[in-house]
Amino acid sequence: MQNFDLTIIGSGPGGYTAAIRAAQLGFKTAIIEKDRLGGVCLNWGCIPTKALLRNAEIYNMFKHSEQFGFGNTGNITFDFPKIIKRSRDVASSSEKGVQFLMKKNKITVINGTGKLNKDKSISVYDNDDKLTDTVQSKHTIIATGARARTLGSIKFDEKKILSSTGAMLQTEVPKKITIVGSGAIGMEFAYFYNAFGSEITIIEMLPSILPIEDKEISDVVAREFKKKKMKIMINTKTENVEIKEGKVFTTVSGDNNEVIESDAVLLAIGVTGNIENLGLEDAGVELFKNAIQVNSDYKTNVEGIYAIGDVALIDPKGKPWLAHVASAEAINCVEKIKGLHSHDINYGNIPGCTYCQPQVASVGLTEAKAKESGYDIRIGKFPFSASGKARAMGETAGMTKLIFDAKYGELLGAHIVGPEATELIAEIVAFKSMEGTGASIIKMIHAHPTLSETIMEAAGVAYGEAINI
C-alpha cells in the first residue's frame, strides 16, 4: 500500500492542476489516471479541436486570398488525413508536456482506474479489472470530468453517429453532416467541416443557436453561417436517429417536421459527469443527478473526499462546464485543504468561448438576463466594420457589446463576436473582476490600431463618448 497526503483521481485540467499546486504546497501527491494524462481536454477536446479549427481557418483564408492580391486560389487542395494527424500530434505533444510536469513536480503517477473503498482507501484496477495497487490518502480529490451525452437510447458508434471524439477522427470528409445541438462543440465542428466541403444541417431545439449567448451575438453567427450555406433549424426537436443502408436518418419535429438524410450525425447536446465505477456508493459520497454534490470548499459529505470540475456540483442551478473552471477549482480546492485564505470563485465572472469563425466570447449577464435581474442598463455596441484593424485584416463581421448598470456604471456583461474574440475577452474579465466602470474603460488608453479598441469604443457608445462611430 502506498501512502500520500493528497491523491487525485483523474488527470484532466482539474486533476493535473490540483496535483501540481499540491506539490508546490508541500503535499506528497499522487494522481491516478486510467488513460492518457491530460484527460479529455488535452487529448480529445480543447487542444486537438483548436488544431483542427486552425486548419479550417487557414484553408478558408486561402480560398478567399484573392482579396489580398493572391491568384490561383482555385488550385488549392487539402490532405484530410494529414489534417487529422496534425491534430493528434498536437494532442500527443500536450500529453508529453503533462508527463514532464508530473516528473518536474515529483508527483507519483499511478496508471489504472481508482475506486474508493468504505475506509476511504483507493483500490487501483487495470483494464482487465485486476487489482494492481492500493492507496491510502489523507485527502482525495475526484476530478474525473464528463463525457458526451447520448440522446435517449441512441448510441455512439463514432463512424456514423458521432460524439466530439468521433468527429475529430474521421478519415474522410462526409458529404453531409447533421449536427444536433448548437452549443460551442456543435458550432465549432459545423465550421470545421463546412470549411472542407461538408453540407451542414444544424438542429437546435431552442429559439436560437448558441442559446446561452446574448441573442444579438447568436444572430450574427447564424447570419455568417447561413452565408456559408449552412442550414440552421431552430425550435426543432430531434426525435430519432437511425442508420439505414449506410446513411443516417434524423427525424425532427417542431417548427420543422421532416427526416434528414446525411452521411453522419454529430450529437453535441452536452455532457454528463463521470461518476460510475468510482466506489462513491461504498464510500457514502452524496450524488445529485449525474454529479457529486460539494460545498463551496469542494468538500463532499464525506470527510477528506473532495470533487472538482465537470463531475462536481456546487449549486443545483449549475455552473459552466469548462476546462478553465476545473483548473481554477483545482487551485482553490487545494489551497483550502492547505488552510490558505483562498477566496471562493466568482462563477459570474467566468469567460465562455466558442472558437468557430466568427469567434464568440462572453462574460457576465446577457442583455436579457440583466433586464430580468431588474437592472436599469446602458448598452454600448461597436461593430468591427468600424475598426481600422479589423478592416485591415479583412474580418469585419461582428461587434463588441458591453452592458453597464446605469446607476453605478458597473460592467455587468460583455459579449464579443468577431476576430480574436476569445483573446479579447481577457481584458474585459480583468475589468469586471475589479468591478470596473464604463468611465474607467473609456479612459484606458488602447494601442492603435488594435481590435481591443472596440472595447473602449463600445464603452464610449454607452456613454455618448464614442469617437469612431
Backbone hydrogen bonds, N-H to C=O, Kabsch-Sander energy under -0.5 kcal/mol:
donor,donor_aa,acceptor,acceptor_aa,energy
2,Q,134,T,-2.4
4,F,136,Q,-2.5
5,D,28,K,-1.8
6,L,28,K,-1.9
7,T,139,H,-2.2
8,I,30,A,-2.4
9,I,141,I,-2.7
10,G,8,I,-0.7
10,G,32,I,-3.0
12,G,143,A,-0.6
16,Y,12,G,-2.9
17,T,12,G,-0.5
17,T,13,P,-1.0
18,A,14,G,-2.1
19,A,15,G,-2.1
20,I,16,Y,-2.1
21,R,17,T,-2.5
22,A,18,A,-2.4
23,A,19,A,-2.3
24,Q,20,I,-2.3
25,L,21,R,-1.5
26,G,23,A,-1.5
27,F,22,A,-2.4
29,T,27,F,-0.8
30,A,6,L,-2.0
31,I,108,T,-2.7
32,I,8,I,-3.1
33,E,31,I,-0.5
33,E,110,I,-2.1
38,G,11,S,-1.5
39,G,36,R,-1.5
42,L,38,G,-1.6
43,N,39,G,-1.8
44,W,40,V,-3.2
45,G,40,V,-1.6
45,G,41,C,-0.7
47,I,41,C,-1.9
49,T,45,G,-2.2
50,K,46,C,-1.3
51,A,47,I,-1.6
52,L,48,P,-1.9
53,L,49,T,-2.5
54,R,50,K,-1.9
55,N,51,A,-1.6
56,A,52,L,-2.0
57,E,53,L,-2.5
58,I,54,R,-2.4
59,Y,55,N,-2.5
60,N,56,A,-2.5
61,M,57,E,-2.2
62,F,58,I,-2.3
63,K,59,Y,-2.2
64,H,60,N,-1.1
65,S,62,F,-1.6
67,Q,64,H,-1.0
68,F,65,S,-1.5
69,G,66,E,-2.0
70,F,65,S,-1.8
75,N,72,N,-1.4
76,I,73,T,-1.2
80,F,78,F,-0.7
83,I,79,D,-1.7
84,I,80,F,-2.3
85,K,81,P,-2.5
86,R,82,K,-2.5
87,S,83,I,-1.6
88,R,84,I,-2.1
89,D,85,K,-2.7
90,V,86,R,-2.2
91,A,87,S,-2.0
92,S,88,R,-2.5
93,S,89,D,-2.3
94,S,90,V,-1.9
95,E,91,A,-2.3
96,K,92,S,-2.2
97,G,93,S,-1.6
98,V,94,S,-1.7
99,Q,95,E,-2.3
100,F,96,K,-2.2
101,L,97,G,-2.0
102,M,98,V,-2.3
103,K,99,Q,-2.0
104,K,100,F,-3.0
105,N,101,L,-2.0
106,K,103,K,-1.4
107,I,102,M,-2.8
108,T,29,T,-2.3
110,I,31,I,-2.9
110,I,108,T,-0.6
111,N,109,V,-0.5
112,G,33,E,-2.0
113,T,125,Y,-2.9
114,G,112,G,-0.6
115,K,123,S,-2.6
116,L,278,L,-3.2
117,N,121,S,-2.4
120,K,117,N,-2.1
122,I,135,V,-3.1
123,S,115,K,-2.9
124,V,133,D,-3.0
125,Y,113,T,-2.1
126,D,130,K,-2.1
129,D,126,D,-2.0
132,T,124,V,-3.3
133,D,124,V,-1.4
135,V,122,I,-3.2
136,Q,2,Q,-3.3
137,S,135,V,-0.5
138,K,4,F,-1.8
139,H,5,D,-1.5
140,T,304,G,-2.7
141,I,7,T,-2.6
142,I,140,T,-0.5
142,I,306,Y,-2.8
143,A,9,I,-2.9
143,A,141,I,-0.6
147,R,272,T,-2.4
149,R,270,G,-2.7
152,G,150,T,-0.7
154,I,151,L,-2.2
157,D,161,I,-1.6
158,E,161,I,-2.3
162,L,160,K,-0.7
162,L,265,V,-3.6
167,A,163,S,-2.0
168,M,164,S,-1.0
168,M,165,T,-0.8
169,L,166,G,-1.5
177,I,199,E,-2.6
178,T,264,A,-2.3
179,I,177,I,-0.5
179,I,201,T,-3.4
180,V,178,T,-0.6
180,V,266,L,-2.9
181,G,179,I,-0.7
181,G,203,I,-3.0
183,G,268,A,-0.6
187,M,183,G,-2.5
188,E,184,A,-2.3
189,F,185,I,-2.2
190,A,186,G,-1.9
191,Y,187,M,-2.2
192,F,188,E,-2.3
193,Y,189,F,-2.6
194,N,190,A,-2.0
195,A,191,Y,-1.9
196,F,192,F,-1.0
197,G,194,N,-1.6
198,S,193,Y,-2.6
199,E,175,K,-3.3
200,I,198,S,-0.6
201,T,177,I,-2.1
202,I,231,K,-3.2
203,I,179,I,-3.1
204,E,202,I,-0.5
204,E,233,M,-3.0
210,L,182,S,-1.7
213,E,210,L,-2.2
217,I,214,D,-0.5
218,S,214,D,-2.3
219,D,215,K,-2.4
220,V,216,E,-1.4
221,V,217,I,-1.7
222,A,218,S,-2.6
223,R,219,D,-2.4
224,E,220,V,-2.4
225,F,221,V,-2.8
226,K,222,A,-2.3
227,K,223,R,-1.6
228,K,224,E,-0.9
229,K,226,K,-1.8
230,M,225,F,-2.0
231,K,200,I,-2.6
232,I,230,M,-0.5
233,M,202,I,-3.1
234,I,232,I,-0.6
235,N,206,L,-2.3
236,T,204,E,-2.3
237,K,253,S,-3.1
239,E,237,K,-0.7
239,E,251,T,-3.1
240,N,251,T,-1.4
242,E,249,F,-2.1
244,K,247,K,-2.6
247,K,244,K,-2.1
248,V,262,S,-3.0
249,F,242,E,-3.2
250,T,248,V,-0.5
250,T,260,I,-2.5
251,T,240,N,-2.7
251,T,249,F,-0.6
252,V,250,T,-0.5
252,V,258,E,-2.6
253,S,237,K,-2.3
255,D,235,N,-2.5
258,E,252,V,-1.1
258,E,256,N,-0.5
260,I,250,T,-3.0
261,E,259,V,-0.5
262,S,248,V,-2.2
263,D,176,K,-2.0
264,A,176,K,-1.1
265,V,160,K,-3.1
266,L,178,T,-2.7
267,L,162,L,-2.7
267,L,265,V,-0.6
268,A,180,V,-3.0
268,A,266,L,-0.8
272,T,147,R,-2.6
273,G,290,N,-0.6
274,N,145,G,-2.7
275,I,273,G,-1.3
278,L,275,I,-0.7
283,A,279,G,-2.1
284,G,280,L,-0.8
284,G,281,E,-0.6
285,V,280,L,-2.5
288,F,291,A,-2.6
291,A,288,F,-1.1
292,I,311,V,-3.2
293,Q,286,E,-1.6
293,Q,291,A,-0.5
294,V,313,L,-2.5
295,N,299,K,-1.6
298,Y,295,N,-2.4
300,T,305,I,-2.5
303,E,301,N,-0.5
305,I,302,V,-2.0
306,Y,140,T,-3.0
307,A,298,Y,-1.7
308,I,142,I,-2.2
311,V,308,I,-0.7
312,A,309,G,-1.7
313,L,292,I,-3.0
314,I,312,A,-0.5
318,G,315,D,-2.9
322,L,320,P,-1.2
326,A,322,L,-1.9
327,S,323,A,-2.2
328,A,324,H,-1.8
329,E,325,V,-2.7
330,A,326,A,-2.2
331,I,327,S,-1.9
332,N,328,A,-2.4
333,C,329,E,-3.1
334,V,330,A,-2.4
335,E,331,I,-2.3
336,K,332,N,-1.8
337,I,333,C,-2.3
338,K,334,V,-2.1
339,G,335,E,-0.7
339,G,336,K,-0.5
340,L,335,E,-2.7
342,S,340,L,-1.3
343,H,341,H,-0.6
347,Y,345,I,-1.1
349,N,346,N,-1.9
350,I,347,Y,-0.6
352,G,362,S,-2.6
354,T,360,V,-3.0
359,Q,418,G,-0.6
360,V,354,T,-2.5
361,A,416,I,-2.4
362,S,352,G,-2.1
363,V,414,A,-2.1
365,L,412,L,-2.3
370,A,366,T,-2.4
371,K,367,E,-2.0
372,E,368,A,-2.4
373,S,369,K,-2.0
374,G,371,K,-1.6
375,Y,370,A,-2.0
377,I,375,Y,-0.6
378,R,404,F,-2.3
380,G,402,L,-2.4
382,F,400,T,-2.5
384,F,398,G,-2.0
385,S,398,G,-0.5
386,A,383,P,-1.6
387,S,384,F,-1.6
388,G,386,A,-0.5
391,R,387,S,-2.3
392,A,388,G,-2.2
393,M,389,K,-1.9
394,G,390,A,-1.1
395,E,390,A,-2.3
399,M,417,V,-1.6
400,T,382,F,-2.2
401,K,415,H,-3.0
402,L,380,G,-2.8
403,I,413,G,-2.8
404,F,378,R,-3.1
405,D,410,E,-2.7
406,A,376,D,-3.3
406,A,404,F,-0.6
407,K,376,D,-0.5
409,G,405,D,-2.7
411,L,436,G,-2.1
412,L,403,I,-2.9
412,L,410,E,-0.6
413,G,403,I,-1.6
414,A,363,V,-2.6
415,H,401,K,-2.7
416,I,361,A,-3.1
417,V,399,M,-2.5
418,G,359,Q,-2.2
421,A,418,G,-1.5
423,E,420,E,-1.1
424,L,420,E,-2.3
425,I,421,A,-1.8
426,A,423,E,-1.1
427,E,424,L,-1.0
428,I,424,L,-0.8
429,V,425,I,-2.3
430,A,426,A,-2.1
431,F,427,E,-2.1
432,K,428,I,-2.9
433,S,429,V,-2.5
434,M,430,A,-1.2
435,E,432,K,-1.8
436,G,431,F,-3.1
438,G,409,G,-1.4
441,I,437,T,-1.6
442,I,438,G,-2.4
443,K,439,A,-2.0
444,M,440,S,-0.8
444,M,441,I,-0.6
446,H,444,M,-0.5
453,E,450,T,-0.9
454,T,451,L,-1.9
455,I,452,S,-1.5
456,M,452,S,-1.0
457,E,453,E,-2.8
458,A,454,T,-2.1
459,A,455,I,-2.0
460,G,456,M,-2.0
461,V,457,E,-2.4
462,A,458,A,-1.9
463,Y,459,A,-1.3
464,G,461,V,-1.1
465,E,460,G,-3.6
466,A,460,G,-0.9
